[in-house]
């Protein structure tokens, strides 16, 4: 217990400002004389302040932000609702508007998702300049940067991408050449926090089947939560609940994932199954069927074939509903799923995806490819106003919105135990982006093709990549060439 307490204390001291407050509300300080606010969600004095000029005034300029649907528009500027996160976002936007003398307008297209990409391309190719920023999904829109649709923001006015409210390393990973920033990821919304992937486990069921849930937390914080440990703790979960003598979706299992689930690639990448790397010039290289990738795929297939795993490809369990009903011991999802499970009768906890083995240096936490990002059209005519607005929104979001979501909504309202709070910090600190995954759909599903192999129970990634290697690497070369010319 002393070791566990020391690890928790260390995590609290080394986390970023939005996680400096512990679940009990203790304050912590960071170097350089900067101290976290006692109440980050409500304090009128920011813990960190941006470097925007005090007299910056845009004379009532309107910043028009295009979104797909109402829900996405509200992720940036929701109405006041009494919800702690929505109200923090609302107040943040009002403060930015007053401070910079501009108006933030979010416009949802509200069209079919399948039509959205084409509609945005049409807008970006027009000369109307109707929208000054585009708020969109990573997985479908990242490839647009290499086609010259967006501005390089690495040296844009008023944006200081070295500040802690920007996810700097993640933005570099998403960039083709690593030194340009076409997409803004940061604390102007809670999308990146919510889309951080994790395991959740039913603590009551774990206590019945495997032992003290705190023992599992200790395994995680000791750095030895591995694939083999997952297999071990899942032993004994299966129970023929409906008594029909058949393994079906009416029974209890250790875990499941639906056919085609993104869990497959997150499991692989969390076990250091990287599909790409960077060369000495910081340029992306597809690494293909490495021994680790092939072995990780084999392990995911083996997991689906254990007695304690339900893999009904033709008759899948509704994963979230089954977990909430106490039918699954573990579920792999995103942090934002905690909202869905807050009405569960059973207690649940949060842990990372498992490592490959104990020799793996750290956990690897992926971000779901539907994470939202912002880009400026290449023909944007309000670059200064847009960049100043997002710097201010992100700065204040770091002080108020992220803590409201992370500290209050998640760590207090949804997550039900103190150690899960520390694991959330661990997840935040181990986030990772694989270039091949970010650009997966422009690279013939080089990562997500593994879902099909897990579905079939047959790992042919080595032969698949060998057949497609020349063409895939040619596509990466074209991306690099395009990126160099934009």
Steps between C-alpha positions, in 0.01 A plus 500: 500500500790737563626435148152558359462826692840618379406430139174688540678798655760500223229493235320795658820705516610439143166539321403812304301787649162357418578198714694669778204487734455158657158340537484647846564850367861542620709765329835431340760734360710495188845652452566858400278650765174393331237348729172326418186687599334371815181449306596469135141471387378827652801722578500842330879508510659277233779264601666556164463803279567522130727762346240673286536881507284657768360756254415252224169610346338365183224757480208259512640259238303176461687167506288241320572137595353224284390175669315192383209492745346683793680277748840595362412870497412469868836342575648843436221741597204339677211686662495521876335187633600460863745227401844578641686441172249675273491802726881515514510495118232767475668732748835445331361609162328804647823604670699462178243698300508785750876495538580507125188688383395232253208263454531120490241334279476122461302382198392135470441359153258239636530275196556128462841392619571333166450837328708704741846451351383594151313803633804626691727452197256705290500776761879502521535522122260793471604864511220604733705485823181425688683315778818595682565166674386141455435277803512136383596137558862396484454176310317636197658843468867464586587405138356832375805682637735338250272615218552863597156567646627642830744759630825406672458644849845422636600868474155659502438831680393485864517119524765380743507125445764455772244580768363216713144550381600364158560127441832578332644150468172368368480776238852414383406133472201587285712717268654335195837670531489546875588870503174641367169532678189492286270387779438642845459254787464649843281611785257712301271193521502181707501275193858383541450421867177313431640303206800374697466121501491280809371179656221514754440212737211396720645516850224299664533219249879510528472458877278194451716336232861617533555667837551848644461768230775699670733215406426569133572869554827406665589290195430798275693753707792257540523499119427127463148508355566280195318287245577186701364664816179580312462136397569391856247726673231412242513133604176404670284781365286285274165401649203341322263762639196401294556131574455379144829311491624706203752783486291785369449870554271436797792381713773674702850546357833658578473734202399535138536733207266527209591384153713769335564676829777759527603315816702270273750761387515665842592164653773454237643850533487492882732197480758706305362375171596815310409518133729795424805688625695815412831511316798720590330795328177457691315360199253211532596147402262203488664224700268225383474150641757526776539211740323700773203588277457139387531366853256760633241402238546136597440590863178688425375203297591265785312725744180472296524121505513458879199364690458824692471715187179539299564564132162467336586636158148434367321567829708752699425616851415867531829566677415809705157368600647162597768662715251732668277199574781308669541250216865580416801525728697733272410738219744683275389849405564870555512716813175667395324163544509572873201727443304206361582278799432749778161339576648149534406324821838327513816698569741539209862609465728627224832348388720524187521250218750227594866495401653226284709379795681640803801604291289762320613832648166677526133467427389626160169682494337568166253771409190390312509600135172690536675759717415852384753750368496848346660627180500832317412503128793582273313811382407623849481880506479539879812315608592740781153507654456122474841420645460748785155360577623140515806590707274678748239223497765235552676693773183560694379148424816372663418701810126437521350256247748212523499504882120513500487191280797318642489585867131554564305308236731200471698476820211588729172452317564188293814317613427332828828447682814696579746268328309517170561875520875435503466259208328777302815705552706207373284471189539871433877479526541199268290614201644406163427542130622256234531681166377192313186493714429871458523467119365145496214563257732670253733200523260221409412424864858398578410486872129418513539208257602308812135501611414268211779264602376485857146442375621204295737376767781491245805728504624561147636851559849405383381383159246783471761767564751332266244512217419865561829638632623666182172679435453605863849641532447680171196669652703610801766639265232699318371634831852614589545665160165678523567610855832648392330707232210635707 
